[in-house]
Amino acid sequence: MRWKWMMPVVAAASLAATPALAAELTGTLKKIKDTGAITLGHRESSVPFSYYDDKQQVVGYAIDLCYRIVDAVKKELKLDSIEVRLNPVTSATRIPLMANGTIDLECGSTTNNLEREKQVSFTITHFVTANRFVSKKAADLKTVDDLRNKTIVSTSGTTNIKQITEIGAQKNLGLNILAAKDHAEAFLMVETDRAAAFVMDDILLYSLVASSKSPQDYVISADALSVEPYGIMLRREDPEFKKVVDGAMVGIYKSGEINAIYEKWFLKPIPPRGIVLNLPMSPAFKKVVASPTDSGDPAVY
């Protein structure tokens, strides 16, 4: 009789333990497990984050981080291998392609902000930059007010073009704002005098200037229009996948591995021309490495 009384208790305990021992996969983890593949969205000219080198290979700081995330996903799913598929994205297409399931991680130079967090999610911040503008030294453009009645370019689909549009309207600057398809095209417009200035994240401007034919001809504004934390994008409301991705990023920071990865792309010669950005880790990013955060609030940084 005692044994019969205990059997339902044992059965109930077994059932209660089942979800913890064999929880069914959902979201992106299930997709990767079922297909054996993960799709990384990458940029074509966001040096040094995500771009094509001279061999048309996709390389960059964000790409290196994404491949380490892939390793963490492979370990989590206990897979021998995961096929990595690369899908080019632009500033305008990256969020729609993430939302519709075409890409699983976006490995580039995307600003994490509170507005975007309504559409997509972000993992731990991997860089902190600022919104500035580049122009030719000969133009003598030092502040935003100096841009009055000038033709300005920024990249379509970025926070930068939205910010300069709003600032121009607030200050009544009479700006003629053009939208370029990517960063390379925008810089070319300044290079060929079709635009007086290119508004973009300063790290991207530094890399474009360093890669240009005559770096000494350009100057980047001291004026910062905003603080921009970069994050690798993933889909919203996918907590299981985000936990694995965030865990991988925190591990890179806590282990100190981030130092070698950062040095490779910001302090050493990078392809295709061996330029050196010579950009030490900023105090704002050191703070993130010490206390990892995925916040889209500029005030945190």
Secondary structure as UniProt FT lines:
FT   HELIX           2..21
FT   HELIX           27..35
FT   STRAND          37..42
FT   STRAND          45..46
FT   TURN            47..49
FT   STRAND          50..52
FT   TURN            54..55
FT   STRAND          58..59
FT   HELIX           61..77
FT   STRAND          83..88
FT   TURN            91..93
FT   HELIX           94..99
FT   TURN            100..101
FT   STRAND          105..107
FT   TURN            114..115
FT   HELIX           116..118
FT   STRAND          121..122
FT   STRAND          127..136
FT   HELIX           137..139
FT   HELIX           144..147
FT   TURN            148..149
FT   STRAND          151..155
FT   TURN            156..157
FT   HELIX           159..171
FT   STRAND          176..180
FT   HELIX           183..191
FT   TURN            192..193
FT   STRAND          197..201
FT   HELIX           202..211
FT   HELIX           215..217
FT   STRAND          218..220
FT   STRAND          226..230
FT   STRAND          233..234
FT   HELIX           239..255
FT   HELIX           257..266
FT   TURN            271..274
FT   HELIX           283..290
FT   HELIX           298..300
//
